[in-house]
Amino acid sequence: MVNGPPSFTESTAFQRDSGKNCKAVAFSKDGSLFAWCNGQKVNVVNITTTELLHSFDLPKTVCLEFSPKNNVLATWQAYTTAKDGTAGVPNLQLQDLRTGKCLKSFIQRKQQNWVWLGHCGKMVYTIANKLHLQKVSDFVLSPGAQPTKVAVYVPGSKGAPSFVRLYQYPNFGGPQSALANKSFFKADKVTMLWNKKATAVLVVASTEVDKSGASYYGEQTLHYVAASGESAVVQLPKNGPIYDVAWSPNSVEFCAVYGFMPAKATVFNLKCDPVFDFGTGPRNAVYYSPHGHILVLAGFGNLRGQMEVWDVKNYKLISKPVASDSTYFAWCPDGEHIVTATCAPRLRVGNGYKIWHYTGSVLHCHEVPSEQEVWQVFWQPFLDGVFPERAVRYQAVPSELPRAEPRPAQAYRPPALRHKPAASSKLHEDEPPQNMKPQLGGGDKPVSKTALKNQRKHEAKKAAKQEAKADAHQGPAQVKPAQSALQNAAPAVTTGDPEVDKRIKNLKKKLKAIEQLKEQAAAGKQLEKNQVEKIQKEAALLKELEDLELGV
């Protein structure tokens, strides 16, 4: 255990364990307790007092989790059955950290899908409540204080769509008690992400195979589901995989990294409207700082480790450090420092970690000898509010280590061209960042709803005039094919009855939306169930419109 910035010395609160069979480590939520399994025992120490609290004889433990109140430790060992096929012994155990006794043990075959309920003050070992829902394959509990909410995912079968439902504990009375429901067809698996305030969930729905053949990685769609019942598909302007999605700690914005390389990154609000577009670049991950004031876009894994550090409030670029060969990234709870690490088994060479300041300075670097491996690196957690938010800095903080300046990668050139001047050629043009907030007159102040509405009306009128001029120049021989009965109809004539005129206007609006859906379907886009149902109502709407216009 190493002290954090600025000392980086080995901590005296923890006696180094040099055993070769350490399989699992865990901090408590507030960072006061630390547990690890060294292949012989599970040990628990108090970081503040440096006291060894307990040792449990559980040598095969591979997963540890403290309860929210720090009074119980859950340990999980791989489940095994007896040679004759009879059931094995319980492998998920709850250890009382006050007495050192085992409170309860269960059989839990999977390492996933067992979690502490965030508001448990005392442990209850009987089933307190049950959600009766067939074929639930995944669930996620909301963070924060009670009342706890739960998002459940049920995969589709026999032509029925997959769906995600949100419930509030303990109201599990069936579909009618659900807070929200979102169904979709294209989903073999989903990832569900609650925001910090538990007001909404982002759902990344993935298919194993992209039937269009556009992507080797399958197809992904992003859905927004609010606890208030609202839901929407997040429209991503660029086709391709969704690499990462993250909520801002303020719970009112989220950032998505998506699209074929070079990937786009966009911040959206709760209406799923784009707020800021970071343009394109080599990135596949996004990380908000604990206070939400800084955002890092990074390209790890098969990318070169480029990072972009942004001031979220002003959307200004702070620094562009490069952490080559990194397999892990995490913000320090102070919102000032970052750790990047190269860990096994993803990479077995060059293992180690670096501590950075977000302005791009490397403050500490630790590399292990070539015969050793680093398996895991993480910060000691702290509760919210321990570290206050500081003003954003743009000037790199001083460091005793040299600033890492990576050599620019040279494109391969055939031997015959190496002595000739390099021709500047790009496979693609990078898109620059742009503010997506609607602005009027180029000013920095946000536009009022009325001003924005008037601006849109003006732009629509201008576009209509230009289209009319273009049609006049084309002549009758070049008139576009008829698109719909609505578009080819004569100019609307008022009936004299305001209510009837209003109904006619609404019907035309619905028919126009149906026409757009039909065009999307013709272009090969997969429509959702409710969109298909809208198209099926077209004939009835046309008949109703005709009756109203004729005064029937």
N, C-alpha and C positions, 0 to 999 in steps of 0.2 A: 504494500500500500504506500503510495507516494503522495507527499504534500503537494497541493496545487500551487498556482502562481502566487507569489513570485519565487518561492524557494526551490521547489521540485526535489526536495530531499526525501529520503525514505522515512515514513511515519513511524514514530515510536508507539503509536496507539495499537499497532498490530504487529505481532511477531511473525516474520516471514515464514511461510510454510514451503519448504523446498522439495516436498514429495512429488513424485512423477505421475501420480494418479488423481490429481485434483480434477474433478469432473463438473462441479457446479458451484456457483457463487451467487450471492444475492444480498442487496441492501434492503433495509426496511424503507417504507415510503418517506419517512422523515430523515433517513440517513443515520439514525442513532445506533442501529444494530446492524451487524454483518454476520452472515452465515456462509460456510463453505464445506464441501465434502472432499476429503483428501484420499478417498479410496479405502479408508479404515473407519472413520467416524464423521458425523456431521457436527461441526462445532459452531457455537454462537458466541460472539463477543459484543460487548458494549463499547462503541468507539469513543464515547465521551470519557468513561472511567477506565478504559483499557482492560476491563474485567472479563474473564472467560465465564460466561453464564452457564452454558450447558454443553455436554457432549452426548450425542445419541449414536447408538450402535447400528448404523444404517449404511454399510460400506458401498452399496450399489446405487445410492441416490444420484439421480441425474437432473433433478429439477427441484428448486426450492422457491417458496413464496411466503412472505410474511403477511399476516392479516393486517387490515387497515389500522387496527388499534395496537399493533405490536405485541399482542399477548399470546398469539398462536403462530406456529410455523408449520406450513404444509410441506411434506416431503413426498416425492414421487419416485418410485423405482420401476424399472421395466417389468411388465406383467409376464409371468411365466406359468404354464400349466404343468401338472405332474406327468410323468412318463406314461401313466395308464390313462391319461386324458381327463382326469378329474380336475375340478376347478382349483386354481392356485390360491395362494394366501393373499390377503389384502395388501395392496401395494401403494395406496395413497393414505398417508397417515397424518393426523393432526396432533402436533406436540404442544403441550401447555408450557409456555416459557416462564411461568411463575413457579410451577411445581416440578417441571421436567418430566411429567408423566404423559403417556399417550392418551389423548382424550377420546379419539375415535379413529377407526381405520375402515377403508372402503376398497372394493375392487374397482379400479379405473383403468380400462385397457388402453385408452388413448392418452398421449401426453398432452394433447390440446383439449380445449373445451371444458376445463374446470377452472373456475375463477372465484375470487372472493367477492361477495356482494358488498359494495362500497359502504353501506351504512350499518353493517352489523356491529353492534356494541358488545353483545354477548353471543356466544356460539349456541346454536340450536341444532341438534343432531337428528331431528326427525324432519320429514318433508313438510315444509310450512305452506307451500303453495305449488300448484302444478299448472302449466300451460298445456292444454290438450290440443295439439296440432300435429297432424300426421306428417311424417317424412321431413321433419326439421333437420337440416344438415349443418346449420351454423347459427350462432347467436352472438351478440355483443352487448354487454351492459354499458349503460351510460356512465361517464365519469362524474365526479363531484358529489355533492350532498344529496340526501333524499328529497323528494321521492325518486327512486331509481327507475329508469326506463330501460327497456330491452328491445333490441332490434333482432328479429328472427328471419331466417331465409329458408324458403321451401322451394326446391328445384321443380321445374315443370315436368310433366309426364303425360303421355298419350294425347298430345296436342294441346294440353292445358298450359298456360304460361307459368313461368316462375314468378314468385312474388316475395317482397320484403314487407313485413308488418312491424309497426312500432306499438308497444304496449307500455303501460305504466304499472309498475308493481304496486299492489297485488291484484290489479283488475285484469284477470285472465279469462274473462267470460266468453271467449270466442270472437269471431270476426267483428261483431257489433261493438265490442268493447275496445277494439284497436284504435289507437290515436290516429294512425295513418296507414295507408296501403298503397304499394306501388308494384304493378305487374309488368313483366317484359318477357319477350320470347327468346331473345338471343342471350342465353346465360347457361354455361356449364358450371361456373363457380362465381362467387361474388366476394368482394372485400368491402366491409362496412366500417365507416369512420364517423364516430360521433364528434360533434364540436364540444368545446370545453364546458359550455353552459347547458349542454344536453337539449338544445332546441331543434337540432336538425342532424340528419345523417347523410353522408355522401356514400353512394353505392357504385363501385366499379364492377360492372358485369362483364365477364369474359367468356368467350367461346374457345374451345381447344383448336378449332379449325376455322380459318377464314374461307368461306365458300366462294368468295369472289376471287381468291387466289392472290390478293394484293399483299398479304402479310403472312410470313412463316409463323408468326407468334399468335395466330388466331385474331380475333376481333374483340375490341373493348368498347363499351359505352359507359358514359358517366351520368348518373341519376342523382337528383336532389330530392330528399324526402324530409319534410318538416313535421315536428311533433304536433303542429296545429292542423295537420291534414293536407297541406299543400304539397304538390310534387311536380317535378319537371324533368325533362331531359336536358342536360347541359350541352348546348350546341358548341362543338369545338371546330374552329374554322379550318383546321388542317387535318387531312386523313392520316391514319396510322395508329400505332399503339399508344396507349395511355401508360406512361412510365411511372408516374408518381402523382399523388394528390395529397395536399396537406391543408388543414384548417389553420387559420390565424388564431392565436390565443384569444383575440377579442371576440371570436365566434360569429363575426358578421362578414367575413371574407374568407375565400379559400383560393389556393393556387394550384393549377394543374400543369403538368409537363407532358406534352403529347405530340404526335405527328411523326412521320418518317424523318430521319436525320437529314439536315439539322433540325432539331426539335423546337417547337414553340413552347413558350411558357406564358400563361395568362392568369391574372387575378380576377376573380368574379365576386359579385356581391350576392346577397341572399335572394335577389330576383333572378339570379343566374345570368345577369348582364355583365359583359366584360368591363373592368375598371381600368386595368393597365395591361398592355401587351409588351412583354420583354423582347419581342422579336424572335429570331431563330439563333440557334447556337448548339455546340456539342454538350448536351446536358441530358440527364435522365433521372434527376432527383431534386427535391426541394425541401428546405428545412427552415422553419421560422424560429427565431430566437425565443427564449422563454417569455420575454415581455412583448413579443410580436412587433418590435420596432425595426428589426433587421431581418432580411430574408437572404438565404444562400441558395443559388442554383448551382448544381454540380453535375459533372459527368464522370462517374466512377465505373468500375467493372471493365467493360471492353473499351471505354473511353480513356482519355489521357489524364484525367484528374483535374481538369480546369474547373475553377470555382468563380462565381460572380457574387459579390457581396453587395446588397442593395439596401439603401435607406428607404424603408417602406413608406414613411410619412411623406417624403418629398420625391420618392421614386428617382433617387440619384445613385449612380454607381459609386461605391466606396473603394473597392479593391478587386483585383482579379488574380488571386494566388493560384498556384498549381500544386496539388498534392498527388504526385504520380503513384500509381499502383495501389491506391487506397481501396480498402474493402469495407471501411467503417468510418462513420462521421457522427459526431454528437456535440451539441451545445453544452457548455458549462452552465449550471443553474444561475450564475451571475450575469448571463447575457453578454459577456465581454469576450470570453475565450471559447476556443473550439479544439476538439481532439480529432485527429484523423489517424487511422491505424491500418497496417497491412497485416492481416491475420491468416493463420491456417484454419481449416484446410483449403480455403479459397486460393491462397497463394502460400507456398511453403518456402519461398526464398525472400530475402530482404525484409523479414518480419521486424516490426517495431511500431512506434507511435510518435506523433509530433503534437505539441501544444502550440496553437496559433492565437494571436490576437486578430479580431475580425478585420483590422486594417491591413492585414497581409503579412505581418511580421511573425517569424517562427521564434518562439520564446524558449522552447525546450525540444530536444530530439533524443530519442532512445532507440537504438537498434540492438537486436540480440545477435549473438554469434551465429554463424551459418548452420551449425549443428543443432541450434535450438529453434523453437517455434513459439509464437504468441497466438493464443487462442481467443482471448477476450480482453477488451479494455472498456472501462466505463467510469463515469463520474460518480462521486458520492452524491445522492440526491438531497435536496432541501425542500422544505415546504414553501409554497408561494408566499411572497412578501418578505422573505428573509433578505433578499438582495433588491435594493431599489433600482428602478430604471435610470440609466445615466444618459446624458446627451450624446448623440451620435458624433463620432470623430471621423474625420476624413484623412488626417495626416497619420502616416504609419508610426506606431509607437516604437521607441528605441529598443533594440535587442542586441545582445552580445553575439548572437549567431548571425552569419551572413545571410542576406536576403536570398531566397531560392529563386533564381532566374533560369527557368528551363531553356535549353537550346531549342530554337524553332525547328520543327520537323521539316526536313527537306523532301520534296516530292521526288519519286524515282524518275530518273531520266536515262534513256538508253545510251550506251557508250557513244554512238554516232552523233548524239546531240549535246554531249557534255561540254564541248568546247565552243558551242554556239550560244548566242544571247538567249536567255530564257524568255519564252513567250508567256505573257500573263493570260492564263486561261483558268476559269473556274467551272466546276460542275454545277454550281448553283450560286445564286446571289443571296447573301444573308439579308434578312429583313431587320430594319432598325427597330428599337423600342418605340412605342407610341402610347400616349395617354388616351384611353378609350372613354373617359368621362366626357359627356356632351358639353361643348363649350360654344359660346356665342361671341362673335366679334373678335376672337383670338385672345380674349382676356383670361386671367387666371381664376376669376371668380366663378363658382358653379352657376349653372343656368337654372332659372326658376322653371317650374313645370309649364306655366302659361307661355313663357318666352320660347321654350323648346317646342311646344305644340304649334305656335305661330310660325316658327322657323320651318318645321316639317311641312306645314300647309303651303308655305311659300315655295319650298323646294318641290313639292308635288305638283303645284300649278306650273312651275317653270318646266319640269320634266314633261308634263302633258302637252304644253305648247310646242316644245321641241319635237315631240313625237308626232304631233299633228302636222308640223312643217315637213318632217321627213316623209310622212305618208303622202302628202300633197305632191312632193317632188317625185315620188316613186311612180305615180300614175296608176290607172285602174288595172293595167296588165300585171303590175307587180304587187298587188295587194296580198298581205299575209293570209294564210289559210285561216278559216274560221276557227276560233278557239272555243267559244261557247255561245249558247243562245243569249246569255246575259250580255256578253261583250258586243255582240252584233245587233243588239236591240237598239231601237231609236232612243234619242235622249229622253230622260225621265220627265214625265209631266205630272205636276202635283194634282192630287184628287180634290183638294180643298178641305180634306179632313186631316188635321195634324196627326191624329193617332194612326190612321191608315198609312199616311206618308212615312211615319216612323217605322211601322211594320215592314213596309216595302224596302226601306233603306236597310233594315236589319237582315231581311231575306237576301238582298243583293250582296251584303257583306259575307253571309254564310256561304253563298254560292261561289263567291270569289275565292274563299278559303278552300272550298272543295276542289276548285279548278287547280289551285296550287298543289294540293295533295295529289291529284291525278298526275300532274306533271312530275312530281317527285317519284311517284310509283313507276311512271314510264321511264324515268332515268335509272331505275334499278334500286331505288332506296326501299328498304324494308319498313313498311308502315306498322304502327302499333294498332292494337285491337280497336281502340276508340276512334282512331283515324279512319280505319276501314269502315266502321259503322257510320261515320259522317258521310263518306262517299255514297253509301247505300241509301241515304236519305235525299239524294239529289233530286230524283224524280218528283218526290212529294213536295219538296220546296219549290221547284219550278211550277208545279200545278197551283200551289198556294199563291205564288207571285202573280201568275197569270190571272187568277180569279180576282185578286185585289186590284190589279190594274184595269180590269174590265168592269170593276164595280159590282161583282157578283156577290 
